[in-house]
Amino acid sequence: MTAVESSAARPEAHTYRPSAFQRILPFAIAAVVPFILGATTSDVSFWWKALITVIVLVAVARLAWKWTPRGELTHREDMRLWRTPSDRSWAAATTFGLLVLPFILASDFTPPMDFPWATWFAVVNLVLIFAMGAAAFNLLVGYSGQISLAHVAFLALGSIVGGIVGVQWSSGNMWLALPASAVAGAVVGAISGLPALRLKHLYLLLATFGFHFVMMLVWREYLQEYFGFVGIRFKGENSPRIASWLHWLPGIDPDQNGEFVITGQFRWYWVIMPITVLSILFMVNVVRTREGRAFAAVRDRDVSASLLGINVARSKLLAFAVSSAVVAMSGTLASFYIGSRGEDSFNVQTVLNYAIIIVVGGFSSIQGAIFGSAFFWFLPEWFKWAREELWLVRDIDFLSDYPSEIDLAIKGFLVVIILMFKPDGLAGMWRDLKAWLGRKLAGSQA
Amino acid sequence: MSDPILSFDDVTVQFGGVRACDSISGRVDRGSLFALIGPNGAGKTTLVNAISGVYKPRPGARVDFHPSGRPAEDLLAYRPFQIARLGVARTFQNLGLFMGENVLTNLLLGRYIHEHTRLIQGGLFTQGAIKRELAARQAIERVVELLDLGEFKRDPVGDLPYGVQKRIEFGRVLAMEPELLMLDEPMAGMSVDEKQDMIRYIYAAQDELDMTVFLIEHDMGVVMSIADHVMVLDFGQKIAEGTPAEMQRDERVIAAYLGTEMSET
């Protein structure tokens, strides 16, 4: 009888009793770390491994102890990014996956049916870079409601700043070029947001598209003035490297010439992944604090927002500035990662690609940007593999004769399907899946 | 009772050929409950919009706000967000809530003018940002308790019943801790029970939180029982002003509400 009553009553949203699994999970993850370290990195000394293991164990144990709420949630606990035990489990699993993934991809494991394992590392790195840019784009378009097409313009700006700071002023100082492009992106972004003070929706879209073409002109002029038609080379002598005074760090084993150049997918992963994760965390934090709430308020009802004391004009420009700063940074990062940027590196197609990423991933969801860019990069790889290897599919000549057209057609078809049946995109599907799983688990316990 | 918190003089708002407000003057005493009544289209909401900066009245108008302990300000020199920061908050007749966001976010937006976390501090989630975020949550906790909103905290506002939405909007302006609270028909479309609750909340705002209440209301019965001072508008004109008892006897008010042969044509 009491069970019926408690399930019929409104579930206590603010009280948790974590299960044994949820308490054990962080410890289990911590326990795996030494094995990975020991098995994979032979160039790290024993004492480093021991130190890292101890630090990770202590940190995870402390967090697991502190983060397990007992009874009523305090405000501090309620404010957490990963509030519920299920959120925390997913976060732990994602962290674990991000740490283990490069080792798996770098291993010489060959999947059956010639699955293109080796190319996947490059795809994962691209997904990470695109996720960062798409999340910033989504912060502006989805979350702040400022419809903008100037996205690729800021990728180009990132390449210009990367070219000036990282190629012309120094050879390969990406560490200085990244903050420089963030600053340049913020300033130019705020300027490009000025039309938003007077225009909305479709008109704003046209104004920002105009800005795109202005920026393309600047990009071409810059290229021709300083680099000619070959474009900027960000590799070779311009590859970023770790300064010699940091070579004592674990896992950094200088090459023959005494330098540690960031090259190859594995090293790039450890540069790209933290930058992406940190910038996405930054944007998630923006969204859940004061100015981020103001962005959403201005998007929904600007009159109402202004009567709450929000300076609507300032809020809009701020949204443009923070989004553009992160996009410009991702542009710089992409330039150094890809290694060269030419006249045809930025075009209208790229603008559309980001729109596809956001729509498929889920509008106004930063998580959606990550899903969207994974979809965008993984799908063509799967198609390619299916065309070449998959039984029956590989026999259809038509598919291998027009590969890029078929890819585009399938992508377009999927976008239409998602828009029709699941407007909140892959992020929405993920939420539904989690809710369904939660119901299943709750049902099995009762 | 001679200490005004708001005095407005010669406020005229014109839309094309229509004078929504025609040279309206009046004053609101500090700590009182001022009610603005009138039939549909009388210009009540327009007057509130002019005071809160949404509409610009014709030159010559004056709207003086007298915050306690600070010099008086002419509100017409400010933009709406600055007026809100001076301590004048208002609600909307047809709700100014952000329907897709949850109740917590809507209420926290009421604290926007009080906890100043900059974007970068928020993004880095610094100790200062955490401290201010906690302060904001503790401040709205009082509102949540007063208005019984605890069970809805994580629900999107759009999914909640209308009466609750009205309560949330009221809670949001309470969280702003204004000196002058302007409520645009807070009881429209409510059941009798909900109206009585709302009256209780308005009294609480006035007595416990020391706010002056400027109330627009349709329901004569409600106004007569709670207001200290009543102003009656009809067709953009001020037709009467005084205590509720005086208004109930005033012929022009009765004519405006019940209609005369002239106004029926």
Interface residues (C-beta under 8 A of the other chain):
Chain A: R10 A13 H14 H75 R76 D78 M79 F282 M283 N285 V286 R288 T289 R290 E291 G292 R293 A294 A296 A297 D300 R301 V303 S304 A305 S306 L307 L308 G309 I310 N311 V312 L318 V322
Chain B: S52 G53 V54 R79 P80 F81 I83 A84 R85 A89 R90 F92 G96 L97 F98 M99 G100 E101 T105 L108 L109 G110 Y112 I113 E115 H116 T117 R118 L119 Q121 G122 G123 L124 F125 A129 I130 R132 E133 L134 A136 R137 Q138 E141 E151 K153 R154 R172 M176
